[in-house]
Amino acid sequence: MENTNIKQEAKRLIDELPDNSTWDDLMYSIYVRQMVEAGIADSGFP
């Protein structure tokens, strides 16, 4: 996956969460994002 501005991506993740989200919800979103990126990198997909 191409390098993106981490700060912009973090803001996007936060903006997509519902208003009543918890810190755990945010951490889960970050975790899922990292796992998807790792899977894509492992697959060799550009």
N, CA, C and O atoms as CSV, one atom per row, in Angstrom:
chain,resi,resn,atom,element,x,y,z
A,1,MET,N,N,0.835,-1.172,0.000
A,1,MET,CA,C,0.000,0.000,0.000
A,1,MET,C,C,0.886,1.242,0.000
A,1,MET,O,O,1.919,1.268,0.668
A,2,GLU,N,N,0.499,2.238,-0.722
A,2,GLU,CA,C,1.324,3.428,-0.808
A,2,GLU,C,C,1.323,4.176,0.516
A,2,GLU,O,O,0.377,4.092,1.300
A,3,ASN,N,N,2.415,4.916,0.747
A,3,ASN,CA,C,2.492,5.706,1.962
A,3,ASN,C,C,1.447,6.811,1.939
A,3,ASN,O,O,1.326,7.556,0.966
A,4,THR,N,N,0.703,6.897,3.019
A,4,THR,CA,C,-0.260,7.980,3.157
A,4,THR,C,C,0.129,8.783,4.371
A,4,THR,O,O,0.881,8.316,5.227
A,5,ASN,N,N,-0.377,9.973,4.442
A,5,ASN,CA,C,-0.123,10.797,5.603
A,5,ASN,C,C,-0.868,10.183,6.778
A,5,ASN,O,O,-2.098,10.147,6.782
A,6,ILE,N,N,-0.134,9.699,7.775
A,6,ILE,CA,C,-0.717,9.002,8.918
A,6,ILE,C,C,-1.702,9.905,9.654
A,6,ILE,O,O,-2.760,9.453,10.091
A,7,LYS,N,N,-1.359,11.156,9.785
A,7,LYS,CA,C,-2.230,12.091,10.496
A,7,LYS,C,C,-3.578,12.233,9.768
A,7,LYS,O,O,-4.634,12.236,10.400
A,8,GLN,N,N,-3.529,12.349,8.462
A,8,GLN,CA,C,-4.766,12.454,7.680
A,8,GLN,C,C,-5.582,11.169,7.782
A,8,GLN,O,O,-6.806,11.214,7.906
A,9,GLU,N,N,-4.913,10.042,7.731
A,9,GLU,CA,C,-5.614,8.758,7.818
A,9,GLU,C,C,-6.249,8.577,9.193
A,9,GLU,O,O,-7.362,8.060,9.296
A,10,ALA,N,N,-5.556,8.997,10.249
A,10,ALA,CA,C,-6.112,8.912,11.600
A,10,ALA,C,C,-7.359,9.786,11.718
A,10,ALA,O,O,-8.352,9.385,12.325
A,11,LYS,N,N,-7.301,10.971,11.140
A,11,LYS,CA,C,-8.469,11.862,11.158
A,11,LYS,C,C,-9.637,11.227,10.413
A,11,LYS,O,O,-10.783,11.338,10.849
A,12,ARG,N,N,-9.357,10.563,9.291
A,12,ARG,CA,C,-10.407,9.916,8.522
A,12,ARG,C,C,-11.060,8.799,9.334
A,12,ARG,O,O,-12.284,8.663,9.344
A,13,LEU,N,N,-10.235,8.000,10.013
A,13,LEU,CA,C,-10.776,6.921,10.843
A,13,LEU,C,C,-11.676,7.489,11.947
A,13,LEU,O,O,-12.754,6.958,12.216
A,14,ILE,N,N,-11.226,8.560,12.573
A,14,ILE,CA,C,-12.004,9.183,13.644
A,14,ILE,C,C,-13.313,9.736,13.094
A,14,ILE,O,O,-14.369,9.561,13.701
A,15,ASP,N,N,-13.243,10.397,11.956
A,15,ASP,CA,C,-14.446,10.988,11.366
A,15,ASP,C,C,-15.484,9.932,10.990
A,15,ASP,O,O,-16.680,10.222,10.979
A,16,GLU,N,N,-15.046,8.722,10.685
A,16,GLU,CA,C,-15.968,7.657,10.291
A,16,GLU,C,C,-16.654,6.988,11.483
A,16,GLU,O,O,-17.647,6.281,11.311
A,17,LEU,N,N,-16.128,7.208,12.690
A,17,LEU,CA,C,-16.722,6.588,13.873
A,17,LEU,C,C,-17.987,7.338,14.286
A,17,LEU,O,O,-18.083,8.550,14.091
A,18,PRO,N,N,-18.951,6.621,14.853
A,18,PRO,CA,C,-20.148,7.296,15.374
A,18,PRO,C,C,-19.774,8.229,16.540
A,18,PRO,O,O,-18.728,8.055,17.164
A,19,ASP,N,N,-20.617,9.195,16.822
A,19,ASP,CA,C,-20.335,10.170,17.876
A,19,ASP,C,C,-20.220,9.543,19.262
A,19,ASP,O,O,-19.539,10.095,20.126
A,20,ASN,N,N,-20.863,8.416,19.491
A,20,ASN,CA,C,-20.822,7.791,20.817
A,20,ASN,C,C,-19.734,6.721,20.926
A,20,ASN,O,O,-19.829,5.843,21.783
A,21,SER,N,N,-18.711,6.773,20.086
A,21,SER,CA,C,-17.636,5.784,20.087
A,21,SER,C,C,-16.763,5.913,21.335
A,21,SER,O,O,-16.668,6.972,21.955
A,22,THR,N,N,-16.140,4.804,21.671
A,22,THR,CA,C,-15.223,4.763,22.812
A,22,THR,C,C,-13.785,4.697,22.304
A,22,THR,O,O,-13.539,4.539,21.108
A,23,TRP,N,N,-12.844,4.819,23.234
A,23,TRP,CA,C,-11.440,4.648,22.866
A,23,TRP,C,C,-11.214,3.247,22.297
A,23,TRP,O,O,-10.427,3.065,21.367
A,24,ASP,N,N,-11.906,2.268,22.859
A,24,ASP,CA,C,-11.776,0.895,22.362
A,24,ASP,C,C,-12.228,0.786,20.909
A,24,ASP,O,O,-11.620,0.064,20.119
A,25,ASP,N,N,-13.290,1.499,20.558
A,25,ASP,CA,C,-13.756,1.508,19.168
A,25,ASP,C,C,-12.683,2.072,18.245
A,25,ASP,O,O,-12.429,1.532,17.169
A,26,LEU,N,N,-12.059,3.160,18.677
A,26,LEU,CA,C,-10.999,3.766,17.874
A,26,LEU,C,C,-9.808,2.819,17.737
A,26,LEU,O,O,-9.266,2.649,16.645
A,27,MET,N,N,-9.407,2.207,18.843
A,27,MET,CA,C,-8.271,1.287,18.809
A,27,MET,C,C,-8.563,0.083,17.919
A,27,MET,O,O,-7.673,-0.404,17.222
A,28,TYR,N,N,-9.799,-0.397,17.938
A,28,TYR,CA,C,-10.182,-1.511,17.076
A,28,TYR,C,C,-10.103,-1.098,15.609
A,28,TYR,O,O,-9.634,-1.871,14.774
A,29,SER,N,N,-10.552,0.099,15.292
A,29,SER,CA,C,-10.483,0.591,13.910
A,29,SER,C,C,-9.039,0.658,13.432
A,29,SER,O,O,-8.734,0.292,12.297
A,30,ILE,N,N,-8.159,1.125,14.298
A,30,ILE,CA,C,-6.738,1.201,13.956
A,30,ILE,C,C,-6.176,-0.204,13.758
A,30,ILE,O,O,-5.436,-0.452,12.806
A,31,TYR,N,N,-6.528,-1.120,14.655
A,31,TYR,CA,C,-6.064,-2.508,14.560
A,31,TYR,C,C,-6.504,-3.145,13.240
A,31,TYR,O,O,-5.700,-3.770,12.549
A,32,VAL,N,N,-7.768,-2.986,12.897
A,32,VAL,CA,C,-8.281,-3.565,11.657
A,32,VAL,C,C,-7.544,-2.979,10.465
A,32,VAL,O,O,-7.168,-3.711,9.549
A,33,ARG,N,N,-7.334,-1.680,10.467
A,33,ARG,CA,C,-6.619,-1.015,9.369
A,33,ARG,C,C,-5.214,-1.607,9.223
A,33,ARG,O,O,-4.771,-1.897,8.111
A,34,GLN,N,N,-4.522,-1.783,10.342
A,34,GLN,CA,C,-3.168,-2.345,10.305
A,34,GLN,C,C,-3.169,-3.780,9.778
A,34,GLN,O,O,-2.288,-4.155,9.004
A,35,MET,N,N,-4.144,-4.579,10.188
A,35,MET,CA,C,-4.206,-5.967,9.738
A,35,MET,C,C,-4.510,-6.045,8.245
A,35,MET,O,O,-3.947,-6.891,7.550
A,36,VAL,N,N,-5.375,-5.195,7.748
A,36,VAL,CA,C,-5.672,-5.168,6.310
A,36,VAL,C,C,-4.414,-4.786,5.532
A,36,VAL,O,O,-4.080,-5.424,4.534
A,37,GLU,N,N,-3.720,-3.749,5.988
A,37,GLU,CA,C,-2.494,-3.342,5.305
A,37,GLU,C,C,-1.443,-4.451,5.332
A,37,GLU,O,O,-0.753,-4.675,4.337
A,38,ALA,N,N,-1.318,-5.146,6.468
A,38,ALA,CA,C,-0.351,-6.237,6.572
A,38,ALA,C,C,-0.727,-7.380,5.631
A,38,ALA,O,O,0.143,-7.974,4.994
A,39,GLY,N,N,-2.008,-7.684,5.546
A,39,GLY,CA,C,-2.449,-8.746,4.640
A,39,GLY,C,C,-2.183,-8.413,3.190
A,39,GLY,O,O,-1.763,-9.274,2.417
A,40,ILE,N,N,-2.424,-7.176,2.816
A,40,ILE,CA,C,-2.160,-6.740,1.452
A,40,ILE,C,C,-0.667,-6.811,1.158
A,40,ILE,O,O,-0.260,-7.257,0.085
A,41,ALA,N,N,0.143,-6.373,2.108
A,41,ALA,CA,C,1.600,-6.416,1.918
A,41,ALA,C,C,2.092,-7.851,1.787
A,41,ALA,O,O,2.964,-8.134,0.966
A,42,ASP,N,N,1.538,-8.766,2.594
A,42,ASP,CA,C,1.938,-10.170,2.546
A,42,ASP,C,C,1.504,-10.853,1.257
A,42,ASP,O,O,2.140,-11.811,0.816
A,43,SER,N,N,0.432,-10.369,0.655
A,43,SER,CA,C,-0.069,-10.993,-0.561
A,43,SER,C,C,0.752,-10.610,-1.791
A,43,SER,O,O,0.651,-11.242,-2.842
A,44,GLY,N,N,1.561,-9.571,-1.641
A,44,GLY,CA,C,2.358,-9.119,-2.760
A,44,GLY,C,C,1.587,-8.225,-3.713
A,44,GLY,O,O,2.093,-7.861,-4.774
A,45,PHE,N,N,0.365,-7.870,-3.339
A,45,PHE,CA,C,-0.447,-6.983,-4.152
A,45,PHE,C,C,0.121,-5.568,-4.106
A,45,PHE,O,O,0.382,-5.046,-3.022
A,46,PRO,N,N,0.313,-4.950,-5.243
A,46,PRO,CA,C,0.946,-3.613,-5.243
A,46,PRO,C,C,0.157,-2.567,-4.558
A,46,PRO,O,O,0.584,-1.414,-4.495
